Amino acid sequence: MSPQTFRVHVDPEKCQGHNRCYSVSPDLFDLDDLGMSSEVGDGLVPTGLAGQARLAVENCPEQAISLAEVTP
């Protein structure tokens, strides 16, 4: 059985710039000049960082982050 692959996404309409996602996982999120977050690249979560992605989802007070399984 192959490991699951996930994609993280930040909804720019909901993000309020709390930066909790970036604090939890700077490898998965970027901040712009105003402190608003976005996913790095295409949002694909590298192997081993799924736990950090889930933690970022759980810690976003605006519920602006989603995590979806990518089907091959």
C-alpha positions in Angstrom: 0.0 0.0 0.0 1.5 3.4 -1.0 1.5 6.4 1.3 -1.3 8.9 1.0 -0.7 12.1 -0.8 -2.3 15.3 0.3 -2.7 18.9 -1.0 -3.1 21.8 1.3 -5.0 25.0 0.3 -5.5 28.4 2.0 -8.7 30.3 1.1 -7.5 33.9 0.6 -11.0 35.1 1.3 -10.9 33.6 4.8 -7.3 34.2 5.8 -6.9 37.0 8.4 -3.1 36.8 8.7 -2.9 35.1 12.1 0.1 33.1 10.7 -0.5 30.1 12.9 -0.1 27.8 9.9 3.3 29.3 9.1 4.3 28.9 12.7 3.4 25.2 12.7 4.8 24.4 9.2 6.9 27.0 7.4 7.7 24.4 4.8 4.1 24.3 3.6 3.1 28.0 3.8 4.3 31.3 2.5 3.5 34.8 3.8 3.0 37.8 1.6 4.1 41.4 2.5 0.8 41.9 4.5 1.2 38.7 6.5 -1.4 36.7 4.6 -0.8 33.1 4.1 -0.8 30.9 1.0 0.3 27.4 0.2 3.8 26.8 -1.1 3.8 26.0 -4.8 0.9 23.8 -5.8 0.1 22.8 -2.2 1.3 19.3 -2.5 2.3 18.1 1.0 5.7 16.3 1.0 5.9 12.8 2.5 6.3 13.1 6.2 4.6 16.5 6.6 1.0 15.4 6.6 0.9 15.7 10.4 2.1 19.3 10.2 -0.5 20.0 7.6 -3.3 18.6 9.8 -2.0 20.6 12.7 -2.1 23.8 10.6 -5.7 23.0 9.6 -6.7 22.5 13.3 -4.9 25.7 14.4 -6.4 28.1 11.9 -9.0 30.3 13.8 -10.6 31.3 10.5 -10.9 27.8 9.2 -9.2 29.0 6.0 -7.0 25.9 5.5 -8.2 22.8 3.8 -6.4 19.5 3.4 -7.5 17.0 0.7 -6.3 13.6 -0.3 -4.9 13.5 -3.8 -6.0 10.5 -5.8 -3.5 9.1 -8.3 
